[in-house]
Amino acid sequence: MTTKIQISGADKVFTTSKGEVHALQQVDLDIGANEFVTFVGASGCGKSTLLRAIGGLEQLSSGSIKVDGKPITGPGVDRAMVFQHYSLYPWLKVMENIKFSRNLRVNRENITSADVERASGRADALLGLMGLGHAAGAYPNQLSGGMQQRVAIARALMPRPDILLMDEPFGALDAQTREVMHDLIRHVFKLEKATIVFVTHDVEEAIYLGQRVVLMAPRPGRVDTIYDVPLPADRNQEMKLAPEFLRLKREILDRIRETSGMKTDLELLERLSREAEEVQ
Ligand SMILES: Nc1ncnc2c1ncn2[C@@H]1O[C@H](COP(=O)(O)OP(=O)(O)OP(=O)(O)O)[C@@H](O)[C@H]1O
């Protein structure tokens, strides 16, 4: 597989009034072109910091991140980001939101009207792909959370980014809408051939979407374990019930507990019952 993103010795230290926070320590990871990689881990293990660093929104303290062999120096149109909060422009209609980044580039680069025409075709196609053809003229506040997030994804895809960086994009959605979004994003992955880096708290989501699940550990933030997902490229919701899926889910959940310093449920129960006996 061709390497798309090469993370080498990535280190990030934040200096706060309370001291230094080692958000990332010596992270080494290669992500392939057209790979779907998901990141999980206990709160504060540096998932968002790493994603933001790939997006060029955060500078590393040391180490490097390269895309196609070139070091990242800031944000670029080759990398689009989707966050948990939809961040649509409330004063723009759905179609205007989707075309917004393209408009900026058109203005900047003096692209011809034929290009604009092509861009409109792409915006229409993306709107259709997201199942939002009927909502082109609506304002964001007229849409459900799931619909708004679909608009945000369409807007991110508009400039044909090579890399889609997603930070808990479905975290605010209800369980049913999330399932729909999972199948949609797998479909987008197949069609658009982008490299997707996806951060989530939800282990089931991480396994269902990713080809690899990267588990990070906190204090300092680092890569702990990388799991290969034993699922075929074409996925369906039934697979979430397969023994290998459930086994991997259990293994990852246990490891997150261990790395976060939390006791396992069983250990906790044993301790609580011992304490209860001592009190009697
Ligand atoms: N701008 C900042 N200034 C100071 N500390 C920060 C900053 N951003 C992140 N941190 C700290 O860096 C560590 C890693 O944070 P990060 O948000 O990357 O973790 P995370 O794994 O994404 O957490 P969560 O799952 O809770 O979103 C945390 O201890 C966090 O408090």
Ligand as a Chemical Component Dictionary entry (heavy atoms), coordinates in Angstrom:
data_LIG
# 
_chem_comp.id                   LIG 
_chem_comp.type                 NON-POLYMER 
_chem_comp.pdbx_formal_charge   0 
_chem_comp.three_letter_code    LIG 
# 
loop_
_chem_comp_atom.comp_id 
_chem_comp_atom.atom_id 
_chem_comp_atom.alt_atom_id 
_chem_comp_atom.type_symbol 
_chem_comp_atom.charge 
_chem_comp_atom.model_Cartn_x 
_chem_comp_atom.model_Cartn_y 
_chem_comp_atom.model_Cartn_z 
_chem_comp_atom.pdbx_ordinal 
LIG N1  N1  N 0 -5.071  23.789 23.574 1  
LIG C1  C1  C 0 -4.722  23.058 24.614 2  
LIG N2  N2  N 0 -4.105  23.592 25.680 3  
LIG C2  C2  C 0 -3.739  22.838 26.731 4  
LIG N3  N3  N 0 -3.951  21.519 26.818 5  
LIG C3  C3  C 0 -4.575  20.926 25.800 6  
LIG C4  C4  C 0 -4.997  21.654 24.643 7  
LIG N4  N4  N 0 -5.586  20.786 23.785 8  
LIG C5  C5  C 0 -5.545  19.576 24.371 9  
LIG N5  N5  N 0 -4.945  19.659 25.573 10 
LIG C6  C6  C 0 -4.673  18.537 26.502 11 
LIG O1  O1  O 0 -3.975  17.545 25.769 12 
LIG C7  C7  C 0 -4.415  16.246 26.137 13 
LIG C8  C8  C 0 -4.934  15.530 24.911 14 
LIG O2  O2  O 0 -6.130  16.181 24.501 15 
LIG P1  P1  P 0 -7.007  15.683 23.259 16 
LIG O3  O3  O 0 -8.189  16.581 23.167 17 
LIG O4  O4  O 0 -6.141  15.553 22.079 18 
LIG O5  O5  O 0 -7.432  14.233 23.736 19 
LIG P2  P2  P 0 -8.602  13.314 23.196 20 
LIG O6  O6  O 0 -8.078  11.920 23.225 21 
LIG O7  O7  O 0 -9.107  13.819 21.907 22 
LIG O8  O8  O 0 -9.692  13.520 24.345 23 
LIG P3  P3  P 0 -11.281 13.348 24.278 24 
LIG O9  O9  O 0 -11.527 11.907 23.928 25 
LIG O10 O10 O 0 -11.727 13.678 25.672 26 
LIG O11 O11 O 0 -11.797 14.294 23.253 27 
LIG C9  C9  C 0 -5.469  16.448 27.223 28 
LIG O12 O12 O 0 -4.848  16.327 28.480 29 
LIG C10 C10 C 0 -5.944  17.864 26.993 30 
LIG O13 O13 O 0 -6.403  18.446 28.183 31 
# 
loop_
_chem_comp_bond.comp_id 
_chem_comp_bond.atom_id_1 
_chem_comp_bond.atom_id_2 
_chem_comp_bond.value_order 
_chem_comp_bond.pdbx_ordinal 
LIG N1  C1  SING 1  
LIG C1  N2  SING 2  
LIG C1  C4  DOUB 3  
LIG N2  C2  DOUB 4  
LIG C2  N3  SING 5  
LIG N3  C3  DOUB 6  
LIG C3  C4  SING 7  
LIG C3  N5  SING 8  
LIG C4  N4  SING 9  
LIG N4  C5  DOUB 10 
LIG C5  N5  SING 11 
LIG N5  C6  SING 12 
LIG C6  O1  SING 13 
LIG C6  C10 SING 14 
LIG O1  C7  SING 15 
LIG C7  C8  SING 16 
LIG C7  C9  SING 17 
LIG C8  O2  SING 18 
LIG O2  P1  SING 19 
LIG P1  O3  DOUB 20 
LIG P1  O4  SING 21 
LIG P1  O5  SING 22 
LIG O5  P2  SING 23 
LIG P2  O6  DOUB 24 
LIG P2  O7  SING 25 
LIG P2  O8  SING 26 
LIG O8  P3  SING 27 
LIG P3  O9  DOUB 28 
LIG P3  O10 SING 29 
LIG P3  O11 SING 30 
LIG C9  O12 SING 31 
LIG C9  C10 SING 32 
LIG C10 O13 SING 33 
# 
